[in-house]
Amino acid sequence: MSRDLTAAGEELSDDVAILTRHQRLLQGFDHWVQIQRGLAQLLRADDIDRAAASCRPGDLAARLNGGPSSSN
């Protein structure tokens, strides 16, 4: 799923007209892809508490709350 969403975002971003008109929307799309990846990583983990602890502090929480993560 993540690869498909990333590919779609990249394809849309390659079109200058779409990128110019919908930059914020595409940034939001990328934001949701990042959230999806973080949630998928937690769901796949054998030890969810350990996986959650290994996330950069506040990254997933910040993303879910609409704020920037420490990787942005």
The first five atom37 places (N, CA, C, CB, O) and aatype in JSON, in Angstrom:
{
  "aatype": [12, 15, 1, 3, 10, 16, 0, 0, 7, 6, 6, 10, 15, 3, 3, 19, 0, 9, 10, 16, 1, 8, 5, 1, 10, 10, 5, 7, 13, 3, 8, 17, 19, 5, 9, 5, 1, 7, 10, 0, 5, 10, 10, 1, 0, 3, 3, 9, 3, 1, 0, 0, 0, 15, 4, 1, 14, 7, 3, 10, 0, 0, 1, 10, 2, 7, 7, 14, 15, 15, 15, 2],
  "atom_mask": [
    [1, 1, 1, 1, 1],
    [1, 1, 1, 1, 1],
    [1, 1, 1, 1, 1],
    [1, 1, 1, 1, 1],
    [1, 1, 1, 1, 1],
    [1, 1, 1, 1, 1],
    [1, 1, 1, 1, 1],
    [1, 1, 1, 1, 1],
    [1, 1, 1, 0, 1],
    [1, 1, 1, 1, 1],
    [1, 1, 1, 1, 1],
    [1, 1, 1, 1, 1],
    [1, 1, 1, 1, 1],
    [1, 1, 1, 1, 1],
    [1, 1, 1, 1, 1],
    [1, 1, 1, 1, 1],
    [1, 1, 1, 1, 1],
    [1, 1, 1, 1, 1],
    [1, 1, 1, 1, 1],
    [1, 1, 1, 1, 1],
    [1, 1, 1, 1, 1],
    [1, 1, 1, 1, 1],
    [1, 1, 1, 1, 1],
    [1, 1, 1, 1, 1],
    [1, 1, 1, 1, 1],
    [1, 1, 1, 1, 1],
    [1, 1, 1, 1, 1],
    [1, 1, 1, 0, 1],
    [1, 1, 1, 1, 1],
    [1, 1, 1, 1, 1],
    [1, 1, 1, 1, 1],
    [1, 1, 1, 1, 1],
    [1, 1, 1, 1, 1],
    [1, 1, 1, 1, 1],
    [1, 1, 1, 1, 1],
    [1, 1, 1, 1, 1],
    [1, 1, 1, 1, 1],
    [1, 1, 1, 0, 1],
    [1, 1, 1, 1, 1],
    [1, 1, 1, 1, 1],
    [1, 1, 1, 1, 1],
    [1, 1, 1, 1, 1],
    [1, 1, 1, 1, 1],
    [1, 1, 1, 1, 1],
    [1, 1, 1, 1, 1],
    [1, 1, 1, 1, 1],
    [1, 1, 1, 1, 1],
    [1, 1, 1, 1, 1],
    [1, 1, 1, 1, 1],
    [1, 1, 1, 1, 1],
    [1, 1, 1, 1, 1],
    [1, 1, 1, 1, 1],
    [1, 1, 1, 1, 1],
    [1, 1, 1, 1, 1],
    [1, 1, 1, 1, 1],
    [1, 1, 1, 1, 1],
    [1, 1, 1, 1, 1],
    [1, 1, 1, 0, 1],
    [1, 1, 1, 1, 1],
    [1, 1, 1, 1, 1],
    [1, 1, 1, 1, 1],
    [1, 1, 1, 1, 1],
    [1, 1, 1, 1, 1],
    [1, 1, 1, 1, 1],
    [1, 1, 1, 1, 1],
    [1, 1, 1, 0, 1],
    [1, 1, 1, 0, 1],
    [1, 1, 1, 1, 1],
    [1, 1, 1, 1, 1],
    [1, 1, 1, 1, 1],
    [1, 1, 1, 1, 1],
    [1, 1, 1, 1, 1]
  ],
  "atom_positions": [
    [[0.82, -1.18, 0.0], [0.0, 0.0, 0.0], [0.88, 1.26, 0.0], [-0.94, -0.01, 1.21], [0.64, 2.19, -0.77]],
    [[1.87, 1.26, 0.85], [2.75, 2.42, 0.95], [3.46, 2.7, -0.38], [3.78, 2.22, 2.05], [3.57, 3.85, -0.8]],
    [[3.93, 1.64, -1.01], [4.61, 1.82, -2.3], [3.67, 2.38, -3.36], [5.19, 0.49, -2.78], [4.05, 3.24, -4.15]],
    [[2.44, 1.89, -3.36], [1.46, 2.39, -4.33], [1.14, 3.86, -4.09], [0.17, 1.56, -4.26], [1.07, 4.65, -5.04]],
    [[0.96, 4.23, -2.83], [0.67, 5.63, -2.51], [1.86, 6.53, -2.83], [0.3, 5.76, -1.03], [1.69, 7.64, -3.34]],
    [[3.06, 6.05, -2.53], [4.26, 6.82, -2.84], [4.4, 7.01, -4.35], [5.52, 6.13, -2.27], [4.69, 8.11, -4.82]],
    [[4.18, 5.95, -5.1], [4.27, 6.02, -6.56], [3.24, 7.01, -7.12], [4.07, 4.62, -7.19], [3.55, 7.79, -8.02]],
    [[2.03, 6.96, -6.59], [0.99, 7.88, -7.06], [1.38, 9.32, -6.75], [-0.36, 7.55, -6.4], [1.23, 10.2, -7.6]],
    [[1.88, 9.57, -5.55], [2.32, 10.92, -5.18], [3.45, 11.41, -6.06], [0.0, 0.0, 0.0], [3.47, 12.57, -6.48]],
    [[4.4, 10.52, -6.34], [5.53, 10.9, -7.2], [5.06, 11.22, -8.62], [6.58, 9.79, -7.23], [5.52, 12.17, -9.24]],
    [[4.15, 10.41, -9.11], [3.64, 10.64, -10.47], [2.9, 11.98, -10.55], [2.72, 9.49, -10.9], [3.07, 12.73, -11.51]],
    [[2.07, 12.25, -9.55], [1.35, 13.52, -9.53], [2.32, 14.7, -9.4], [0.34, 13.54, -8.39], [2.13, 15.74, -10.02]],
    [[3.36, 14.52, -8.59], [4.34, 15.59, -8.39], [5.19, 15.84, -9.62], [5.23, 15.25, -7.22], [5.75, 16.93, -9.77]],
    [[5.3, 14.87, -10.49], [6.08, 15.04, -11.72], [5.38, 15.95, -12.73], [6.34, 13.68, -12.35], [6.02, 16.48, -13.64]],
    [[4.09, 16.14, -12.56], [3.32, 17.01, -13.46], [3.36, 18.42, -12.88], [1.84, 16.5, -13.62], [2.74, 18.7, -11.86]],
    [[4.09, 19.31, -13.55], [4.29, 20.67, -13.05], [2.98, 21.41, -12.84], [5.17, 21.45, -14.01], [2.82, 22.14, -11.86]],
    [[2.04, 21.22, -13.74], [0.75, 21.9, -13.61], [0.01, 21.45, -12.35], [-0.11, 21.64, -14.86], [-0.53, 22.27, -11.62]],
    [[0.0, 20.15, -12.11], [-0.66, 19.62, -10.91], [0.09, 20.08, -9.66], [-0.73, 18.07, -10.96], [-0.53, 20.51, -8.69]],
    [[1.4, 19.99, -9.69], [2.22, 20.41, -8.55], [1.98, 21.88, -8.22], [3.71, 20.16, -8.83], [1.86, 22.24, -7.05]],
    [[1.92, 22.72, -9.24], [1.71, 24.15, -9.03], [0.34, 24.42, -8.41], [1.85, 24.9, -10.36], [0.23, 25.23, -7.49]],
    [[-0.68, 23.77, -8.91], [-2.04, 24.02, -8.44], [-2.35, 23.35, -7.11], [-3.03, 23.55, -9.46], [-3.18, 23.84, -6.34]],
    [[-1.69, 22.22, -6.82], [-2.1, 21.41, -5.67], [-0.95, 21.08, -4.73], [-2.74, 20.12, -6.15], [-0.91, 19.98, -4.17]],
    [[-0.01, 21.99, -4.56], [1.16, 21.73, -3.74], [0.79, 21.32, -2.31], [2.05, 22.94, -3.72], [1.32, 20.34, -1.79]],
    [[-0.09, 22.08, -1.68], [-0.48, 21.75, -0.29], [-1.16, 20.4, -0.21], [-1.41, 22.83, 0.26], [-0.9, 19.63, 0.72]],
    [[-2.01, 20.1, -1.14], [-2.69, 18.81, -1.16], [-1.68, 17.66, -1.29], [-3.71, 18.75, -2.33], [-1.79, 16.65, -0.59]],
    [[-0.69, 17.83, -2.16], [0.33, 16.81, -2.34], [1.21, 16.66, -1.1], [1.2, 17.13, -3.55], [1.63, 15.56, -0.77]],
    [[1.48, 17.77, -0.41], [2.23, 17.69, 0.84], [1.42, 16.93, 1.89], [2.59, 19.12, 1.35], [1.97, 16.13, 2.64]],
    [[0.12, 17.19, 1.93], [-0.75, 16.45, 2.84], [-0.79, 14.97, 2.5], [0.0, 0.0, 0.0], [-0.8, 14.12, 3.39]],
    [[-0.8, 14.67, 1.23], [-0.78, 13.28, 0.75], [0.49, 12.59, 1.26], [-0.86, 13.22, -0.8], [0.43, 11.47, 1.76]],
    [[1.63, 13.27, 1.12], [2.89, 12.72, 1.59], [2.87, 12.52, 3.1], [4.05, 13.63, 1.21], [3.39, 11.53, 3.61]],
    [[2.27, 13.46, 3.8], [2.13, 13.37, 5.25], [1.37, 12.09, 5.65], [1.39, 14.62, 5.8], [1.77, 11.37, 6.56]],
    [[0.27, 11.82, 4.95], [-0.52, 10.62, 5.26], [0.23, 9.34, 4.9], [-1.85, 10.67, 4.52], [0.08, 8.33, 5.58]],
    [[1.03, 9.36, 3.86], [1.85, 8.2, 3.52], [2.83, 7.92, 4.65], [2.62, 8.42, 2.17], [3.05, 6.77, 5.02]],
    [[3.42, 8.97, 5.21], [4.36, 8.8, 6.32], [3.66, 8.23, 7.55], [5.01, 10.14, 6.67], [4.2, 7.36, 8.23]],
    [[2.45, 8.71, 7.83], [1.68, 8.18, 8.96], [1.37, 6.7, 8.72], [0.36, 8.97, 9.15], [1.52, 5.88, 9.62]],
    [[0.95, 6.37, 7.51], [0.62, 4.98, 7.18], [1.84, 4.09, 7.38], [0.1, 4.87, 5.73], [1.73, 2.99, 7.92]],
    [[3.0, 4.54, 6.94], [4.22, 3.75, 7.12], [4.54, 3.53, 8.59], [5.41, 4.43, 6.43], [4.91, 2.43, 9.0]],
    [[4.39, 4.58, 9.4], [4.66, 4.46, 10.83], [3.7, 3.48, 11.49], [0.0, 0.0, 0.0], [4.11, 2.65, 12.3]],
    [[2.43, 3.58, 11.16], [1.44, 2.65, 11.73], [1.69, 1.22, 11.27], [0.02, 3.08, 11.35], [1.58, 0.28, 12.06]],
    [[2.04, 1.06, 10.01], [2.32, -0.28, 9.49], [3.52, -0.89, 10.2], [2.57, -0.24, 7.97], [3.52, -2.08, 10.53]],
    [[4.54, -0.08, 10.44], [5.73, -0.56, 11.15], [5.36, -1.03, 12.56], [6.81, 0.54, 11.21], [5.83, -2.07, 13.02]],
    [[4.52, -0.27, 13.24], [4.1, -0.67, 14.58], [3.26, -1.94, 14.55], [3.3, 0.46, 15.24], [3.44, -2.82, 15.39]],
    [[2.36, -2.05, 13.58], [1.49, -3.22, 13.5], [2.26, -4.49, 13.15], [0.41, -2.98, 12.48], [1.86, -5.58, 13.56]],
    [[3.36, -4.36, 12.4], [4.16, -5.52, 12.03], [5.12, -5.96, 13.14], [4.96, -5.23, 10.78], [5.64, -7.07, 13.11]],
    [[5.34, -5.1, 14.11], [6.33, -5.37, 15.15], [5.9, -6.53, 16.03], [6.56, -4.12, 16.0], [4.73, -6.67, 16.38]],
    [[6.88, -7.36, 16.4], [6.62, -8.44, 17.36], [6.38, -7.86, 18.75], [7.8, -9.43, 17.39], [5.55, -8.37, 19.5]],
    [[7.08, -6.81, 19.08], [6.96, -6.14, 20.38], [6.56, -4.69, 20.12], [8.3, -6.23, 21.2], [7.41, -3.84, 19.88]],
    [[5.26, -4.43, 20.17], [4.76, -3.1, 19.8], [5.27, -2.02, 20.74], [3.23, -3.1, 19.8], [5.53, -0.9, 20.31]],
    [[5.43, -2.36, 22.04], [5.94, -1.35, 22.98], [7.37, -0.96, 22.63], [5.86, -1.88, 24.42], [7.73, 0.22, 22.68]],
    [[8.17, -1.95, 22.3], [9.57, -1.67, 21.93], [9.63, -0.88, 20.61], [10.37, -3.0, 21.79], [10.42, 0.05, 20.47]],
    [[8.78, -1.27, 19.65], [8.76, -0.56, 18.37], [8.33, 0.89, 18.57], [7.81, -1.27, 17.39], [8.9, 1.79, 17.96]],
    [[7.32, 1.11, 19.4], [6.86, 2.47, 19.67], [7.95, 3.28, 20.36], [5.58, 2.44, 20.53], [8.12, 4.46, 20.07]],
    [[8.67, 2.64, 21.27], [9.75, 3.34, 21.97], [10.91, 3.68, 21.05], [10.25, 2.48, 23.13], [11.63, 4.64, 21.29]],
    [[11.09, 2.89, 19.98], [12.21, 3.14, 19.07], [11.9, 4.22, 18.04], [12.58, 1.85, 18.36], [12.8, 4.68, 17.33]],
    [[10.63, 4.64, 17.96], [10.29, 5.75, 17.07], [10.96, 7.0, 17.59], [8.74, 5.94, 16.95], [11.14, 7.17, 18.8]],
    [[11.32, 7.88, 16.68], [11.87, 9.16, 17.13], [10.84, 9.82, 18.02], [12.24, 10.08, 15.92], [9.65, 9.79, 17.73]],
    [[11.29, 10.42, 19.1], [10.35, 10.99, 20.09], [9.31, 11.89, 19.44], [11.11, 11.78, 21.14], [9.62, 12.89, 18.8]],
    [[8.07, 11.51, 19.64], [6.97, 12.33, 19.19], [6.64, 12.29, 17.71], [0.0, 0.0, 0.0], [5.67, 12.9, 17.29]],
    [[7.43, 11.57, 16.91], [7.19, 11.58, 15.47], [5.77, 11.17, 15.11], [8.16, 10.66, 14.78], [5.04, 11.93, 14.49]],
    [[5.38, 9.97, 15.51], [4.08, 9.48, 15.12], [2.97, 10.32, 15.75], [3.92, 8.01, 15.51], [1.99, 10.66, 15.09]],
    [[3.13, 10.65, 17.04], [2.13, 11.48, 17.71], [2.02, 12.83, 17.03], [2.49, 11.66, 19.19], [0.91, 13.34, 16.83]],
    [[3.15, 13.41, 16.67], [3.13, 14.71, 16.0], [2.43, 14.6, 14.65], [4.55, 15.26, 15.81], [1.64, 15.47, 14.29]],
    [[2.72, 13.55, 13.92], [2.08, 13.37, 12.61], [0.58, 13.2, 12.75], [2.67, 12.17, 11.88], [-0.19, 13.78, 12.0]],
    [[0.18, 12.4, 13.73], [-1.25, 12.17, 13.93], [-1.97, 13.44, 14.36], [-1.46, 11.07, 14.96], [-3.16, 13.61, 14.07]],
    [[-1.26, 14.31, 15.05], [-1.86, 15.57, 15.5], [-1.69, 16.69, 14.49], [-1.24, 15.99, 16.82], [-2.07, 17.83, 14.75]],
    [[-1.13, 16.38, 13.31], [-1.02, 17.37, 12.26], [0.19, 18.27, 12.34], [0.0, 0.0, 0.0], [0.31, 19.21, 11.56]],
    [[1.08, 17.99, 13.27], [2.29, 18.81, 13.4], [3.46, 18.17, 12.68], [0.0, 0.0, 0.0], [3.36, 17.05, 12.19]],
    [[4.56, 18.91, 12.61], [5.76, 18.35, 11.96], [6.42, 17.3, 12.83], [6.76, 19.46, 11.63], [6.33, 17.36, 14.06]],
    [[7.08, 16.37, 12.21], [7.84, 15.38, 12.94], [9.27, 15.87, 13.03], [7.76, 13.97, 12.27], [9.64, 16.83, 12.37]],
    [[10.08, 15.21, 13.85], [11.48, 15.62, 13.97], [12.27, 15.34, 12.72], [12.12, 14.94, 15.13], [13.37, 15.86, 12.57]],
    [[11.73, 14.51, 11.8], [12.43, 14.22, 10.55], [12.12, 15.24, 9.47], [12.06, 12.84, 10.07], [12.73, 15.2, 8.41]],
    [[11.17, 16.17, 9.72], [10.81, 17.18, 8.72], [11.67, 18.4, 8.88], [9.34, 17.57, 8.83], [11.51, 19.37, 8.13]]
  ]
}
